[in-house]
Amino acid sequence: MSENINFAAYESEIRRVLGSKEGLALLKLLNQDGGATLRKAAAAFQSGDTSAAQALIAPLMEQEQAQALVKELNKHG
């Protein structure tokens, strides 16, 4: 069962993350394949399939650099 996600509810958090140097670096990592994986994950998330979105992003997020960036983002969150 899919549920539409209201991105407006997350707007301030998205802006905070994308406005940080760590967020921009993480976005760059997520776009390594030209953004194909990120687009697929975003489409899955938007349609409510968060499991598929997480599965698509998981290999990228297992990278040491990505984990360090997320850790820094969490410190400032």
All heavy atoms as TSV, in Angstrom:
chain	resi	resn	atom	element	x	y	z
A	1	MET	N	N	0.848	-1.171	0.000
A	1	MET	CA	C	0.000	0.000	0.000
A	1	MET	C	C	0.894	1.235	0.000
A	1	MET	O	O	1.777	1.372	0.822
A	1	MET	CB	C	-0.870	-0.043	1.240
A	1	MET	CG	C	-1.737	1.144	1.423
A	1	MET	SD	S	-2.551	0.846	2.966
A	1	MET	CE	C	-3.925	1.793	2.929
A	2	SER	N	N	0.670	2.133	-0.919
A	2	SER	CA	C	1.512	3.314	-0.957
A	2	SER	C	C	0.734	4.515	-0.446
A	2	SER	O	O	-0.469	4.601	-0.555
A	2	SER	CB	C	2.071	3.545	-2.346
A	2	SER	OG	O	1.086	3.970	-3.218
A	3	GLU	N	N	1.498	5.424	0.112
A	3	GLU	CA	C	0.928	6.619	0.710
A	3	GLU	C	C	1.735	7.810	0.205
A	3	GLU	O	O	2.955	7.779	0.210
A	3	GLU	CB	C	1.056	6.475	2.226
A	3	GLU	CG	C	0.760	7.688	3.006
A	3	GLU	CD	C	1.057	7.462	4.479
A	3	GLU	OE1	O	0.917	6.342	4.967
A	3	GLU	OE2	O	1.444	8.435	5.117
A	4	ASN	N	N	1.049	8.837	-0.264
A	4	ASN	CA	C	1.770	10.019	-0.739
A	4	ASN	C	C	2.417	10.735	0.433
A	4	ASN	O	O	1.826	10.881	1.494
A	4	ASN	CB	C	0.844	10.963	-1.498
A	4	ASN	CG	C	0.546	10.476	-2.894
A	4	ASN	OD1	O	1.311	9.698	-3.455
A	4	ASN	ND2	N	-0.551	10.922	-3.459
A	5	ILE	N	N	3.638	11.179	0.222
A	5	ILE	CA	C	4.401	11.876	1.239
A	5	ILE	C	C	4.230	13.375	1.037
A	5	ILE	O	O	4.347	13.872	-0.079
A	5	ILE	CB	C	5.903	11.519	1.157
A	5	ILE	CG1	C	6.114	10.007	1.190
A	5	ILE	CG2	C	6.693	12.216	2.230
A	5	ILE	CD1	C	5.680	9.321	2.442
A	6	ASN	N	N	3.967	14.093	2.113
A	6	ASN	CA	C	3.825	15.545	2.050
A	6	ASN	C	C	5.193	16.175	2.279
A	6	ASN	O	O	5.642	16.343	3.403
A	6	ASN	CB	C	2.818	16.007	3.108
A	6	ASN	CG	C	2.639	17.501	3.118
A	6	ASN	OD1	O	3.208	18.214	2.294
A	6	ASN	ND2	N	1.846	17.982	4.040
A	7	PHE	N	N	5.867	16.529	1.173
A	7	PHE	CA	C	7.201	17.112	1.272
A	7	PHE	C	C	7.183	18.462	1.974
A	7	PHE	O	O	8.179	18.866	2.554
A	7	PHE	CB	C	7.848	17.247	-0.108
A	7	PHE	CG	C	8.307	15.943	-0.677
A	7	PHE	CD1	C	7.616	15.325	-1.692
A	7	PHE	CD2	C	9.442	15.324	-0.177
A	7	PHE	CE1	C	8.051	14.106	-2.210
A	7	PHE	CE2	C	9.882	14.123	-0.682
A	7	PHE	CZ	C	9.177	13.512	-1.704
A	8	ALA	N	N	6.070	19.165	1.925
A	8	ALA	CA	C	5.982	20.481	2.568
A	8	ALA	C	C	6.239	20.363	4.067
A	8	ALA	O	O	6.809	21.271	4.673
A	8	ALA	CB	C	4.628	21.112	2.300
A	9	ALA	N	N	5.873	19.247	4.647
A	9	ALA	CA	C	6.091	19.037	6.076
A	9	ALA	C	C	7.574	18.953	6.410
A	9	ALA	O	O	7.980	19.196	7.543
A	9	ALA	CB	C	5.380	17.766	6.533
A	10	TYR	N	N	8.399	18.626	5.423
A	10	TYR	CA	C	9.838	18.472	5.632
A	10	TYR	C	C	10.648	19.620	5.027
A	10	TYR	O	O	11.868	19.572	5.012
A	10	TYR	CB	C	10.316	17.154	5.006
A	10	TYR	CG	C	9.649	15.943	5.597
A	10	TYR	CD1	C	8.608	15.310	4.932
A	10	TYR	CD2	C	10.061	15.433	6.818
A	10	TYR	CE1	C	7.996	14.195	5.473
A	10	TYR	CE2	C	9.448	14.318	7.372
A	10	TYR	CZ	C	8.414	13.712	6.684
A	10	TYR	OH	O	7.813	12.602	7.224
A	11	GLU	N	N	9.959	20.648	4.545
A	11	GLU	CA	C	10.630	21.711	3.800
A	11	GLU	C	C	11.764	22.379	4.583
A	11	GLU	O	O	12.861	22.565	4.058
A	11	GLU	CB	C	9.628	22.772	3.361
A	11	GLU	CG	C	10.264	23.854	2.515
A	11	GLU	CD	C	9.264	24.876	2.013
A	11	GLU	OE1	O	8.047	24.702	2.196
A	11	GLU	OE2	O	9.733	25.865	1.423
A	12	SER	N	N	11.545	22.721	5.841
A	12	SER	CA	C	12.597	23.415	6.593
A	12	SER	C	C	13.806	22.510	6.808
A	12	SER	O	O	14.956	22.971	6.729
A	12	SER	CB	C	12.075	23.944	7.925
A	12	SER	OG	O	11.695	22.891	8.782
A	13	GLU	N	N	13.567	21.234	7.032
A	13	GLU	CA	C	14.674	20.290	7.218
A	13	GLU	C	C	15.447	20.093	5.915
A	13	GLU	O	O	16.676	20.039	5.912
A	13	GLU	CB	C	14.149	18.947	7.736
A	13	GLU	CG	C	15.215	17.950	8.061
A	13	GLU	CD	C	16.083	18.324	9.260
A	13	GLU	OE1	O	15.754	19.268	9.987
A	13	GLU	OE2	O	17.111	17.653	9.454
A	14	ILE	N	N	14.744	19.990	4.823
A	14	ILE	CA	C	15.377	19.835	3.509
A	14	ILE	C	C	16.233	21.061	3.201
A	14	ILE	O	O	17.376	20.933	2.771
A	14	ILE	CB	C	14.320	19.596	2.407
A	14	ILE	CG1	C	13.664	18.232	2.607
A	14	ILE	CG2	C	14.936	19.710	1.019
A	14	ILE	CD1	C	12.421	18.009	1.771
A	15	ARG	N	N	15.689	22.231	3.459
A	15	ARG	CA	C	16.443	23.471	3.224
A	15	ARG	C	C	17.695	23.526	4.094
A	15	ARG	O	O	18.763	23.944	3.642
A	15	ARG	CB	C	15.565	24.695	3.478
A	15	ARG	CG	C	14.544	24.927	2.408
A	15	ARG	CD	C	13.778	26.231	2.684
A	15	ARG	NE	N	12.695	26.400	1.768
A	15	ARG	CZ	C	12.820	26.893	0.544
A	15	ARG	NH1	N	14.001	27.240	0.092
A	15	ARG	NH2	N	11.774	27.021	-0.235
A	16	ARG	N	N	17.577	23.110	5.350
A	16	ARG	CA	C	18.712	23.124	6.265
A	16	ARG	C	C	19.810	22.202	5.756
A	16	ARG	O	O	20.975	22.586	5.687
A	16	ARG	CB	C	18.293	22.690	7.675
A	16	ARG	CG	C	19.455	22.706	8.682
A	16	ARG	CD	C	19.079	22.071	10.001
A	16	ARG	NE	N	18.900	20.627	9.927
A	16	ARG	CZ	C	19.889	19.747	9.911
A	16	ARG	NH1	N	21.139	20.124	9.944
A	16	ARG	NH2	N	19.627	18.452	9.852
A	17	VAL	N	N	19.437	21.007	5.371
A	17	VAL	CA	C	20.417	20.025	4.904
A	17	VAL	C	C	21.067	20.484	3.600
A	17	VAL	O	O	22.297	20.483	3.472
A	17	VAL	CB	C	19.767	18.632	4.737
A	17	VAL	CG1	C	20.691	17.681	4.008
A	17	VAL	CG2	C	19.382	18.067	6.108
A	18	LEU	N	N	20.248	20.888	2.641
A	18	LEU	CA	C	20.796	21.283	1.344
A	18	LEU	C	C	21.543	22.610	1.397
A	18	LEU	O	O	22.316	22.923	0.500
A	18	LEU	CB	C	19.694	21.330	0.290
A	18	LEU	CG	C	19.077	19.975	-0.053
A	18	LEU	CD1	C	17.998	20.123	-1.106
A	18	LEU	CD2	C	20.143	18.986	-0.514
A	19	GLY	N	N	21.341	23.370	2.448
A	19	GLY	CA	C	22.048	24.625	2.613
A	19	GLY	C	C	23.378	24.482	3.322
A	19	GLY	O	O	24.121	25.445	3.469
A	20	SER	N	N	23.703	23.272	3.735
A	20	SER	CA	C	24.954	23.040	4.456
A	20	SER	C	C	26.006	22.443	3.516
A	20	SER	O	O	25.667	21.811	2.519
A	20	SER	CB	C	24.726	22.082	5.622
A	20	SER	OG	O	24.454	20.778	5.134
A	21	LYS	N	N	27.273	22.630	3.870
A	21	LYS	CA	C	28.337	22.064	3.033
A	21	LYS	C	C	28.282	20.536	3.072
A	21	LYS	O	O	28.545	19.876	2.067
A	21	LYS	CB	C	29.710	22.577	3.457
A	21	LYS	CG	C	30.176	22.125	4.804
A	21	LYS	CD	C	31.561	22.651	5.129
A	21	LYS	CE	C	31.993	22.097	6.488
A	21	LYS	NZ	N	33.333	22.472	6.822
A	22	GLU	N	N	27.902	19.964	4.225
A	22	GLU	CA	C	27.796	18.510	4.326
A	22	GLU	C	C	26.659	17.989	3.454
A	22	GLU	O	O	26.784	16.957	2.795
A	22	GLU	CB	C	27.582	18.068	5.780
A	22	GLU	CG	C	28.731	18.345	6.694
A	22	GLU	CD	C	28.678	19.731	7.336
A	22	GLU	OE1	O	27.779	20.540	7.002
A	22	GLU	OE2	O	29.562	20.011	8.172
A	23	GLY	N	N	25.540	18.699	3.459
A	23	GLY	CA	C	24.392	18.300	2.651
A	23	GLY	C	C	24.698	18.341	1.167
A	23	GLY	O	O	24.326	17.442	0.414
A	24	LEU	N	N	25.404	19.384	0.761
A	24	LEU	CA	C	25.780	19.497	-0.653
A	24	LEU	C	C	26.770	18.402	-1.044
A	24	LEU	O	O	26.684	17.842	-2.143
A	24	LEU	CB	C	26.357	20.879	-0.937
A	24	LEU	CG	C	25.347	22.025	-0.832
A	24	LEU	CD1	C	26.042	23.371	-0.983
A	24	LEU	CD2	C	24.242	21.865	-1.853
A	25	ALA	N	N	27.688	18.077	-0.143
A	25	ALA	CA	C	28.647	17.001	-0.418
A	25	ALA	C	C	27.926	15.657	-0.510
A	25	ALA	O	O	28.229	14.825	-1.374
A	25	ALA	CB	C	29.725	16.960	0.656
A	26	LEU	N	N	26.944	15.445	0.357
A	26	LEU	CA	C	26.165	14.207	0.325
A	26	LEU	C	C	25.355	14.122	-0.967
A	26	LEU	O	O	25.305	13.068	-1.603
A	26	LEU	CB	C	25.246	14.135	1.547
A	26	LEU	CG	C	24.456	12.863	1.738
A	26	LEU	CD1	C	25.370	11.647	1.845
A	26	LEU	CD2	C	23.580	12.976	2.976
A	27	LEU	N	N	24.776	15.226	-1.367
A	27	LEU	CA	C	24.022	15.249	-2.614
A	27	LEU	C	C	24.926	14.923	-3.803
A	27	LEU	O	O	24.530	14.192	-4.718
A	27	LEU	CB	C	23.368	16.623	-2.802
A	27	LEU	CG	C	22.349	16.751	-3.914
A	27	LEU	CD1	C	21.215	15.749	-3.770
A	27	LEU	CD2	C	21.800	18.163	-3.954
A	28	LYS	N	N	26.139	15.429	-3.772
A	28	LYS	CA	C	27.107	15.131	-4.838
A	28	LYS	C	C	27.398	13.626	-4.888
A	28	LYS	O	O	27.453	13.032	-5.964
A	28	LYS	CB	C	28.388	15.917	-4.609
A	28	LYS	CG	C	29.403	15.773	-5.712
A	28	LYS	CD	C	30.620	16.652	-5.461
A	28	LYS	CE	C	31.643	16.457	-6.561
A	28	LYS	NZ	N	32.826	17.285	-6.351
A	29	LEU	N	N	27.562	13.006	-3.724
A	29	LEU	CA	C	27.779	11.558	-3.671
A	29	LEU	C	C	26.582	10.807	-4.250
A	29	LEU	O	O	26.747	9.828	-4.980
A	29	LEU	CB	C	27.985	11.095	-2.225
A	29	LEU	CG	C	29.354	11.214	-1.629
A	29	LEU	CD1	C	29.323	10.783	-0.162
A	29	LEU	CD2	C	30.370	10.384	-2.380
A	30	LEU	N	N	25.393	11.272	-3.902
A	30	LEU	CA	C	24.174	10.605	-4.364
A	30	LEU	C	C	23.947	10.772	-5.861
A	30	LEU	O	O	23.173	10.040	-6.454
A	30	LEU	CB	C	22.967	11.121	-3.588
A	30	LEU	CG	C	22.946	10.775	-2.101
A	30	LEU	CD1	C	21.812	11.513	-1.403
A	30	LEU	CD2	C	22.835	9.276	-1.887
A	31	ASN	N	N	24.627	11.728	-6.456
A	31	ASN	CA	C	24.489	11.981	-7.886
A	31	ASN	C	C	25.632	11.401	-8.703
A	31	ASN	O	O	25.799	11.747	-9.872
A	31	ASN	CB	C	24.390	13.495	-8.140
A	31	ASN	CG	C	22.983	13.987	-7.981
A	31	ASN	OD1	O	22.102	13.593	-8.717
A	31	ASN	ND2	N	22.774	14.834	-6.998
A	32	GLN	N	N	26.420	10.518	-8.128
A	32	GLN	CA	C	27.578	9.951	-8.822
A	32	GLN	C	C	27.219	9.282	-10.140
A	32	GLN	O	O	28.004	9.290	-11.071
A	32	GLN	CB	C	28.298	8.935	-7.930
A	32	GLN	CG	C	29.081	9.559	-6.821
A	32	GLN	CD	C	29.736	8.523	-5.927
A	32	GLN	OE1	O	29.409	7.342	-5.962
A	32	GLN	NE2	N	30.670	8.974	-5.120
A	33	ASP	N	N	26.055	8.709	-10.225
A	33	ASP	CA	C	25.653	8.009	-11.452
A	33	ASP	C	C	24.794	8.904	-12.343
A	33	ASP	O	O	23.961	8.417	-13.096
A	33	ASP	CB	C	24.923	6.710	-11.118
A	33	ASP	CG	C	23.613	6.934	-10.386
A	33	ASP	OD1	O	23.313	8.088	-10.004
A	33	ASP	OD2	O	22.878	5.947	-10.166
A	34	GLY	N	N	25.018	10.193	-12.239
A	34	GLY	CA	C	24.225	11.128	-13.022
A	34	GLY	C	C	22.860	11.402	-12.409
A	34	GLY	O	O	22.006	12.013	-13.026
A	35	GLY	N	N	22.664	10.924	-11.198
A	35	GLY	CA	C	21.411	11.166	-10.494
A	35	GLY	C	C	20.343	10.118	-10.715
A	35	GLY	O	O	19.247	10.231	-10.182
A	36	ALA	N	N	20.653	9.076	-11.481
A	36	ALA	CA	C	19.642	8.056	-11.795
A	36	ALA	C	C	19.098	7.385	-10.537
A	36	ALA	O	O	17.881	7.258	-10.365
A	36	ALA	CB	C	20.217	7.014	-12.750
A	37	THR	N	N	19.991	6.969	-9.652
A	37	THR	CA	C	19.554	6.293	-8.437
A	37	THR	C	C	18.775	7.234	-7.544
A	37	THR	O	O	17.733	6.863	-6.982
A	37	THR	CB	C	20.765	5.721	-7.667
A	37	THR	OG1	O	21.431	4.782	-8.522
A	37	THR	CG2	C	20.347	5.019	-6.395
A	38	LEU	N	N	19.248	8.464	-7.423
A	38	LEU	CA	C	18.563	9.448	-6.591
A	38	LEU	C	C	17.162	9.740	-7.133
A	38	LEU	O	O	16.202	9.824	-6.365
A	38	LEU	CB	C	19.388	10.730	-6.502
A	38	LEU	CG	C	18.860	11.804	-5.563
A	38	LEU	CD1	C	18.708	11.269	-4.142
A	38	LEU	CD2	C	19.791	13.006	-5.572
A	39	ARG	N	N	17.022	9.862	-8.441
A	39	ARG	CA	C	15.701	10.092	-9.047
A	39	ARG	C	C	14.764	8.911	-8.790
A	39	ARG	O	O	13.592	9.107	-8.468
A	39	ARG	CB	C	15.818	10.367	-10.543
A	39	ARG	CG	C	16.306	11.775	-10.869
A	39	ARG	CD	C	16.160	12.099	-12.354
A	39	ARG	NE	N	16.963	11.224	-13.205
A	39	ARG	CZ	C	18.251	11.390	-13.462
A	39	ARG	NH1	N	18.902	12.393	-12.931
A	39	ARG	NH2	N	18.890	10.556	-14.249
A	40	LYS	N	N	15.278	7.694	-8.926
A	40	LYS	CA	C	14.448	6.502	-8.674
A	40	LYS	C	C	14.019	6.457	-7.214
A	40	LYS	O	O	12.870	6.146	-6.911
A	40	LYS	CB	C	15.212	5.232	-9.026
A	40	LYS	CG	C	15.391	5.012	-10.504
A	40	LYS	CD	C	16.228	3.764	-10.757
A	40	LYS	CE	C	16.578	3.615	-12.210
A	40	LYS	NZ	N	17.500	2.489	-12.449
A	41	ALA	N	N	14.960	6.759	-6.314
A	41	ALA	CA	C	14.639	6.747	-4.887
A	41	ALA	C	C	13.623	7.831	-4.547
A	41	ALA	O	O	12.688	7.593	-3.772
A	41	ALA	CB	C	15.910	6.923	-4.063
A	42	ALA	N	N	13.778	9.011	-5.133
A	42	ALA	CA	C	12.834	10.105	-4.884
A	42	ALA	C	C	11.440	9.744	-5.392
A	42	ALA	O	O	10.440	10.014	-4.717
A	42	ALA	CB	C	13.331	11.385	-5.540
A	43	ALA	N	N	11.378	9.111	-6.555
A	43	ALA	CA	C	10.084	8.702	-7.108
A	43	ALA	C	C	9.430	7.656	-6.207
A	43	ALA	O	O	8.222	7.722	-5.943
A	43	ALA	CB	C	10.253	8.163	-8.520
A	44	ALA	N	N	10.216	6.710	-5.724
A	44	ALA	CA	C	9.679	5.687	-4.829
A	44	ALA	C	C	9.188	6.325	-3.533
A	44	ALA	O	O	8.093	6.015	-3.047
A	44	ALA	CB	C	10.745	4.629	-4.532
A	45	PHE	N	N	9.976	7.234	-2.976
A	45	PHE	CA	C	9.601	7.909	-1.737
A	45	PHE	C	C	8.325	8.716	-1.929
A	45	PHE	O	O	7.408	8.657	-1.118
A	45	PHE	CB	C	10.748	8.815	-1.273
A	45	PHE	CG	C	10.501	9.470	0.052
A	45	PHE	CD1	C	10.686	8.758	1.225
A	45	PHE	CD2	C	10.096	10.789	0.127
A	45	PHE	CE1	C	10.458	9.360	2.459
A	45	PHE	CE2	C	9.868	11.394	1.351
A	45	PHE	CZ	C	10.050	10.677	2.523
A	46	GLN	N	N	8.260	9.441	-3.038
A	46	GLN	CA	C	7.096	10.281	-3.300
A	46	GLN	C	C	5.821	9.451	-3.471
A	46	GLN	O	O	4.748	9.879	-3.081
A	46	GLN	CB	C	7.326	11.148	-4.530
A	46	GLN	CG	C	6.275	12.220	-4.706
A	46	GLN	CD	C	6.633	13.198	-5.798
A	46	GLN	OE1	O	7.417	12.895	-6.688
A	46	GLN	NE2	N	6.072	14.381	-5.753
A	47	SER	N	N	5.966	8.255	-4.023
A	47	SER	CA	C	4.792	7.405	-4.193
A	47	SER	C	C	4.446	6.631	-2.922
A	47	SER	O	O	3.477	5.888	-2.894
A	47	SER	CB	C	4.997	6.434	-5.352
A	47	SER	OG	O	5.942	5.438	-5.010
A	48	GLY	N	N	5.271	6.819	-1.877
A	48	GLY	CA	C	4.984	6.185	-0.600
A	48	GLY	C	C	5.733	4.895	-0.366
A	48	GLY	O	O	5.581	4.256	0.678
A	49	ASP	N	N	6.566	4.474	-1.305
A	49	ASP	CA	C	7.316	3.225	-1.166
A	49	ASP	C	C	8.680	3.517	-0.520
A	49	ASP	O	O	9.724	3.496	-1.172
A	49	ASP	CB	C	7.484	2.551	-2.524
A	49	ASP	CG	C	7.981	1.120	-2.416
A	49	ASP	OD1	O	8.382	0.704	-1.306
A	49	ASP	OD2	O	7.973	0.423	-3.442
A	50	THR	N	N	8.645	3.796	0.766
A	50	THR	CA	C	9.874	4.172	1.469
A	50	THR	C	C	10.869	3.015	1.542
A	50	THR	O	O	12.073	3.251	1.550
A	50	THR	CB	C	9.570	4.696	2.881
A	50	THR	OG1	O	8.806	3.720	3.591
A	50	THR	CG2	C	8.791	6.004	2.825
A	51	SER	N	N	10.384	1.792	1.552
A	51	SER	CA	C	11.283	0.632	1.578
A	51	SER	C	C	12.126	0.567	0.312
A	51	SER	O	O	13.330	0.329	0.368
A	51	SER	CB	C	10.493	-0.671	1.739
A	51	SER	OG	O	9.851	-0.707	2.981
A	52	ALA	N	N	11.491	0.796	-0.832
A	52	ALA	CA	C	12.231	0.788	-2.098
A	52	ALA	C	C	13.213	1.951	-2.143
A	52	ALA	O	O	14.348	1.786	-2.595
A	52	ALA	CB	C	11.270	0.865	-3.280
A	53	ALA	N	N	12.791	3.117	-1.670
A	53	ALA	CA	C	13.682	4.284	-1.649
A	53	ALA	C	C	14.914	3.998	-0.800
A	53	ALA	O	O	16.044	4.271	-1.215
A	53	ALA	CB	C	12.935	5.506	-1.123
A	54	GLN	N	N	14.710	3.426	0.367
A	54	GLN	CA	C	15.832	3.104	1.248
A	54	GLN	C	C	16.738	2.054	0.622
A	54	GLN	O	O	17.964	2.153	0.723
A	54	GLN	CB	C	15.313	2.614	2.603
A	54	GLN	CG	C	14.707	3.726	3.430
A	54	GLN	CD	C	14.085	3.233	4.721
A	54	GLN	OE1	O	13.778	2.055	4.867
A	54	GLN	NE2	N	13.868	4.147	5.645
A	55	ALA	N	N	16.156	1.056	-0.027
A	55	ALA	CA	C	16.953	0.006	-0.666
A	55	ALA	C	C	17.821	0.566	-1.799
A	55	ALA	O	O	18.960	0.135	-1.984
A	55	ALA	CB	C	16.037	-1.098	-1.194
A	56	LEU	N	N	17.288	1.528	-2.532
A	56	LEU	CA	C	18.052	2.139	-3.625
A	56	LEU	C	C	19.220	2.956	-3.099
A	56	LEU	O	O	20.308	2.947	-3.671
A	56	LEU	CB	C	17.139	3.030	-4.473
A	56	LEU	CG	C	16.178	2.290	-5.401
A	56	LEU	CD1	C	15.034	3.191	-5.822
A	56	LEU	CD2	C	16.940	1.776	-6.617
A	57	ILE	N	N	19.014	3.668	-2.017
A	57	ILE	CA	C	20.027	4.569	-1.470
A	57	ILE	C	C	21.025	3.844	-0.565
A	57	ILE	O	O	22.159	4.291	-0.391
A	57	ILE	CB	C	19.338	5.713	-0.689
A	57	ILE	CG1	C	18.464	6.546	-1.617
A	57	ILE	CG2	C	20.338	6.604	0.024
A	57	ILE	CD1	C	19.204	7.248	-2.724
A	58	ALA	N	N	20.632	2.706	-0.018
A	58	ALA	CA	C	21.465	1.995	0.966
A	58	ALA	C	C	22.908	1.768	0.516
A	58	ALA	O	O	23.826	2.051	1.298
A	58	ALA	CB	C	20.803	0.675	1.363
A	59	PRO	N	N	23.162	1.274	-0.705
A	59	PRO	CA	C	24.564	1.056	-1.090
A	59	PRO	C	C	25.399	2.337	-1.070
A	59	PRO	O	O	26.574	2.317	-0.702
A	59	PRO	CB	C	24.472	0.494	-2.510
A	59	PRO	CG	C	23.101	-0.066	-2.620
A	59	PRO	CD	C	22.245	0.804	-1.733
A	60	LEU	N	N	24.790	3.437	-1.445
A	60	LEU	CA	C	25.502	4.712	-1.423
A	60	LEU	C	C	25.759	5.163	0.013
A	60	LEU	O	O	26.821	5.687	0.340
A	60	LEU	CB	C	24.699	5.780	-2.168
A	60	LEU	CG	C	24.453	5.522	-3.642
A	60	LEU	CD1	C	23.402	6.477	-4.192
A	60	LEU	CD2	C	25.739	5.644	-4.421
A	61	MET	N	N	24.776	4.935	0.865
A	61	MET	CA	C	24.896	5.384	2.247
A	61	MET	C	C	25.835	4.507	3.067
A	61	MET	O	O	26.222	4.882	4.171
A	61	MET	CB	C	23.507	5.445	2.905
A	61	MET	CG	C	22.588	6.469	2.253
A	61	MET	SD	S	23.315	8.128	2.114
A	61	MET	CE	C	23.531	8.550	3.817
A	62	GLU	N	N	26.209	3.363	2.540
A	62	GLU	CA	C	27.172	2.500	3.230
A	62	GLU	C	C	28.609	2.990	3.040
A	62	GLU	O	O	29.509	2.542	3.745
A	62	GLU	CB	C	27.028	1.065	2.739
A	62	GLU	CG	C	25.747	0.415	3.222
A	62	GLU	CD	C	25.509	-0.955	2.624
A	62	GLU	OE1	O	26.360	-1.447	1.847
A	62	GLU	OE2	O	24.455	-1.535	2.922
A	63	GLN	N	N	28.801	3.919	2.122
A	63	GLN	CA	C	30.133	4.461	1.900
A	63	GLN	C	C	30.572	5.249	3.135
A	63	GLN	O	O	29.789	5.972	3.744
A	63	GLN	CB	C	30.151	5.386	0.678
A	63	GLN	CG	C	29.864	4.705	-0.621
A	63	GLN	CD	C	29.866	5.685	-1.777
A	63	GLN	OE1	O	30.457	6.756	-1.709
A	63	GLN	NE2	N	29.193	5.312	-2.850
A	64	GLU	N	N	31.833	5.098	3.482
A	64	GLU	CA	C	32.379	5.765	4.662
A	64	GLU	C	C	32.180	7.282	4.599
A	64	GLU	O	O	31.828	7.912	5.595
A	64	GLU	CB	C	33.866	5.430	4.786
A	64	GLU	CG	C	34.477	5.818	6.104
A	64	GLU	CD	C	35.907	5.328	6.226
A	64	GLU	OE1	O	36.202	4.189	5.819
A	64	GLU	OE2	O	36.723	6.105	6.738
A	65	GLN	N	N	32.399	7.864	3.435
A	65	GLN	CA	C	32.251	9.315	3.295
A	65	GLN	C	C	30.804	9.743	3.545
A	65	GLN	O	O	30.560	10.750	4.208
A	65	GLN	CB	C	32.710	9.765	1.909
A	65	GLN	CG	C	32.712	11.262	1.747
A	65	GLN	CD	C	33.209	11.712	0.380
A	65	GLN	OE1	O	33.432	10.902	-0.509
A	65	GLN	NE2	N	33.367	12.997	0.211
A	66	ALA	N	N	29.856	9.001	3.032
A	66	ALA	CA	C	28.445	9.328	3.231
A	66	ALA	C	C	28.081	9.237	4.703
A	66	ALA	O	O	27.378	10.102	5.237
A	66	ALA	CB	C	27.562	8.398	2.405
A	67	GLN	N	N	28.572	8.214	5.375
A	67	GLN	CA	C	28.280	8.055	6.800
A	67	GLN	C	C	28.857	9.201	7.620
A	67	GLN	O	O	28.214	9.702	8.546
A	67	GLN	CB	C	28.809	6.713	7.294
A	67	GLN	CG	C	28.037	5.550	6.728
A	67	GLN	CD	C	28.606	4.209	7.123
A	67	GLN	OE1	O	29.518	4.112	7.930
A	67	GLN	NE2	N	28.060	3.151	6.551
A	68	ALA	N	N	30.049	9.650	7.269
A	68	ALA	CA	C	30.669	10.771	7.973
A	68	ALA	C	C	29.861	12.055	7.755
A	68	ALA	O	O	29.671	12.839	8.694
A	68	ALA	CB	C	32.107	10.956	7.507
A	69	LEU	N	N	29.385	12.261	6.544
A	69	LEU	CA	C	28.591	13.450	6.250
A	69	LEU	C	C	27.269	13.434	7.016
A	69	LEU	O	O	26.856	14.458	7.577
A	69	LEU	CB	C	28.334	13.559	4.741
A	69	LEU	CG	C	29.559	13.909	3.906
A	69	LEU	CD1	C	29.279	13.662	2.420
A	69	LEU	CD2	C	29.985	15.356	4.142
A	70	VAL	N	N	26.623	12.294	7.066
A	70	VAL	CA	C	25.365	12.175	7.806
A	70	VAL	C	C	25.619	12.423	9.295
A	70	VAL	O	O	24.816	13.112	9.961
A	70	VAL	CB	C	24.707	10.798	7.568
A	70	VAL	CG1	C	23.543	10.573	8.521
A	70	VAL	CG2	C	24.233	10.685	6.118
A	71	LYS	N	N	26.701	11.911	9.806
A	71	LYS	CA	C	27.038	12.123	11.217
A	71	LYS	C	C	27.193	13.624	11.495
A	71	LYS	O	O	26.685	14.124	12.508
A	71	LYS	CB	C	28.337	11.372	11.553
A	71	LYS	CG	C	28.679	11.406	13.006
A	71	LYS	CD	C	29.919	10.551	13.277
A	71	LYS	CE	C	30.268	10.562	14.746
A	71	LYS	NZ	N	31.413	9.714	15.033
A	72	GLU	N	N	27.860	14.333	10.610
A	72	GLU	CA	C	28.038	15.786	10.769
A	72	GLU	C	C	26.691	16.505	10.680
A	72	GLU	O	O	26.435	17.427	11.456
A	72	GLU	CB	C	29.004	16.337	9.722
A	72	GLU	CG	C	30.441	16.073	10.035
A	72	GLU	CD	C	30.878	16.668	11.373
A	72	GLU	OE1	O	30.618	17.866	11.630
A	72	GLU	OE2	O	31.492	15.931	12.163
A	73	LEU	N	N	25.858	16.094	9.742
A	73	LEU	CA	C	24.538	16.709	9.607
A	73	LEU	C	C	23.715	16.507	10.876
A	73	LEU	O	O	23.015	17.421	11.322
A	73	LEU	CB	C	23.793	16.128	8.405
A	73	LEU	CG	C	24.252	16.620	7.044
A	73	LEU	CD1	C	23.688	15.749	5.943
A	73	LEU	CD2	C	23.878	18.076	6.842
A	74	ASN	N	N	23.797	15.333	11.453
A	74	ASN	CA	C	23.054	15.043	12.673
A	74	ASN	C	C	23.541	15.863	13.863
A	74	ASN	O	O	22.757	16.206	14.739
A	74	ASN	CB	C	23.093	13.550	12.993
A	74	ASN	CG	C	22.229	12.739	12.043
A	74	ASN	OD1	O	21.259	13.261	11.480
A	74	ASN	ND2	N	22.579	11.495	11.849
A	75	LYS	N	N	24.825	16.179	13.893
A	75	LYS	CA	C	25.368	17.013	14.964
A	75	LYS	C	C	24.760	18.414	14.942
A	75	LYS	O	O	24.562	19.013	15.976
A	75	LYS	CB	C	26.882	17.154	14.813
A	75	LYS	CG	C	27.703	15.995	15.276
A	75	LYS	CD	C	29.178	16.361	15.141
A	75	LYS	CE	C	30.067	15.178	15.356
A	75	LYS	NZ	N	31.492	15.543	15.130
A	76	HIS	N	N	24.507	18.904	13.730
A	76	HIS	CA	C	24.038	20.272	13.564
A	76	HIS	C	C	22.515	20.355	13.473
A	76	HIS	O	O	21.989	21.446	13.285
A	76	HIS	CB	C	24.681	20.918	12.328
A	76	HIS	CG	C	26.161	20.882	12.354
A	76	HIS	ND1	N	26.911	21.570	13.276
A	76	HIS	CD2	C	27.056	20.215	11.590
A	76	HIS	CE1	C	28.200	21.341	13.061
A	76	HIS	NE2	N	28.303	20.517	12.036
A	77	GLY	N	N	21.863	19.223	13.544
A	77	GLY	CA	C	20.412	19.185	13.368
A	77	GLY	C	C	19.691	19.433	14.611
A	77	GLY	O	O	18.658	19.819	14.835
